[in-house]
């Protein structure tokens, strides 16, 4: 009988066996031998909310897979104003391969768990593993497509549509494989109201007002300042003028 090569009896390192970055992220393209090599250089860490993970223009010495939590990407204007330009979720890859400096600041929006590895080690593996490079390329393209969609949200949608779109963005990233079976979905905002306002180009007061508006329409239920229940995702998507 052929021995089943699953997570219990394979040669895959223990720390990689239940890791979403291995199953769904860029490490999923590596075989057991390559994972063993990479694991010798990896380190796992936890970071509290509001911790700066990477500074703008900081020389990149390491990359990381996000294992849990939400990372916000920000840029500063000359007068000190901050703009959130993106969010990353598990199992996204954090960093810009083959670039010397970070193009954005990276900050933990929630508690974040990272699996980090030296820049040199990962770039060597990218050169020798076309499959890994392709996975990273596909992830980059997905982030680009999402950024383009978000340009539409920021440029053309009403305040209510922007807030509805943000709620959908969080719901779809927190549980990306969940089927839309009509059941309610509960999410917890990874951002404070002020950060949501910054991300959407609105005021904090407008965000609060639009959340109340969506609640009164029955599109969401609000348990507290962070917890939202979506009774029907498709109905909320229609309110956001997105395809479900």
N, C-alpha and C positions, 0 to 999 in steps of 0.2 A: 504494500500500500504506500502511495506517495505521501510523504509527510506534509501536512498543511503548513504553509509558511505564513502564519498570521501573527498577530502582535504578541502571542504568548510563547511561540517557539522559534521565531526568526532571530536573526543576528542583529536586528535593529536595536540601537542603544535604548536602554530603559527610559531615559529622559525624553526620547523621541516618540515612544510608542503611542501615547495618548494625546499627542500634540496636534492641534488643529492646523498649525503651520506645515506639518508634515503631510497631512491628509489633503488640505485644501490650499496651502500656500506654496511658496517656491520650492521648499524642501521636498515636496511630493514628487519632484522629478529625479531625486537622487536614489541610488540603490543603497543596499545595506552597507557596503564597503565605504561609499562616499559619506553616508550619514555618520559612520564611526569616525571617519577622519574629521568631519566638521565638528562633531560633538566634543572632540578633544580640545577645541578652542572656544567653545561656547560658555556663556555664563548667564544664569537667570537672575532677574532682579524685580523687585516691586517698587513702585513709586507712588507717593501720595498725590492726591489732586492738587493742581496748581504748581507742581514741580516742573521746572524747566528741564527738558530732556536733551535738547540740542539748541544751541544758540544760532542766530542768523550769522552767516559767513564763518561759522566755526569750522576749523579744519576737520574733515571727517576722518576719524581713526577707526570707527566701527560702524557696522550696520546692525539692524535688529528686526526680528519678527515680533509683531504684537500678538501676545498670547491671550490677553484679556484687557478690557477697558477701552477707553476712547482717547485718542490723541488729537489735539487741535493744532492746526498749522496756521501760523500768524505772520504778518509783516507789519512793520512800523513805518509810519510816514515821517517826514522830516520834522514835523511839529510834535511828534510823540504819540499821535493817535494810532491805535492798533486796529488792524482789520483781520478777522479770521477768514482765511482764504480756502480752508478745507478741513475735513475731519477724516481720521483714519480709524479703522476698527480691526479687530482680530479676524483673519490672520494676515492683515496687510504687512507689507515690507516697508520698513522705515529707513529712509536714506536714499541717496541718489548715486547709483553705481558709476564708477569711473569718473566721478567729479571730485574735485579737491575740497570744495566748501559746500556747506548747507545753503540752499536757496531760500529757506524759510526757517522761522523759529518753530520748535516743536515742544508742546507743553501738555502735561497730563491733564485732561479734562475731568477724568474720574481716577480712581486707583487703576494703575496700569501695570501689567506684567509683561516683561520683555525677555526675549532670548537673544542675546547679543553675540556677535562674532567679529573678529578683526577684519578690517577692510581688505587687507592683502589676501587673507585666506579665502574670503568669498569671491573676490574677483578672479582669483586663480581657478576656482571651481566653475565660475561662469564661463571662462574661456574653454574649459575642457568638457563642459556639459551643455550641449545645444538645447536639450530639453529644459534644463533649469533656466537658461537665458530666455527661452520661449515663454515659460510661465511668467517670468518677471516682465517680459514685454507685454503679454496679455493683461497682466494686472495694471501696468502703466496705461495701456489703451483704455481699460475700463475706467480708470481714474480720470483720464482725459475726457471720455464721453460723459462721465458724471459732472465734470467741471463745465462742459458745454451746456448740459441740461440746466445746471445751476445758473448759468449766465441768463438763460431764458427766464428762470424763476425770478432773478433779481431785476431783470430789465423790463419784463412785460407783465408780470402778475400783480394782482392787487395784494394788499396787506393780508387779507384773510387767506388768499391762495398761497401766499408765501409761508404763512404759519402752518397751514395744512400740509404743504409740501415738506416742510421741515419735520413734522411729525411722521410722515410717511418715510422720509429718509432714515430716521432713527429706527423705525419699526422694521424696515426691510434689511437693515444692516445688523441689527441686534439678533435677529433670527432669520437669516437669509433663506434657509431651506424649508421654512414653514409654509405649508400649502394654504392658500386662501380658501378655507372651507366654511367661511361664514361665521366662525367662532370669534368672540371678542379677543382683542390683543391688548395686553397691558405692557406699557413701556415706562422706563424711568428716564427723564431728560438727563443727558450727560453734561449739559451746560446750564449755567445759571441764566436767569431771565436776561440779565444785561449782556451776556455773551450771545444768547440767541438773537437779541436785538442787533448786536454788532454783526453777526453772521448774515442776518437778513437785510441789513441796511435800514432798520426801523428803530424807533425809540422803545425803551423798556415799557413805557405806558401803552404804546400801540400793541406790543406783543401781548400784554396782559388783557387788553381790551378785545383783541381778536380771539384769544383763547376762550374768553367768556362768551363771545359771539358764537364760536363753534360749539361750545357746551350748550348754549340755549337752542341751537339748531338740532341738538341730539347727535352730533357727529363725534363728540368725545365726551368722556366723563372725567372729571378732575377730582382725584382723591386728595392730593396736597400739591404743593408748589412744584414737585418733581415728578409725581406719578400720574400718568394719563392712561385711560382705557379707551380703546377704539372699538365701538360696538360692531362696526362693519367696515372693513378696510376698503372695499370697492366703492362704497358710498363716499368715504372720505377722499378717495382718489378722484372721484368725479368732481368733488368740490374743489380739489386742487388743480383740476383740468389736466390731469395726467392719465395716461393709459394704465390700467391696472394689469 
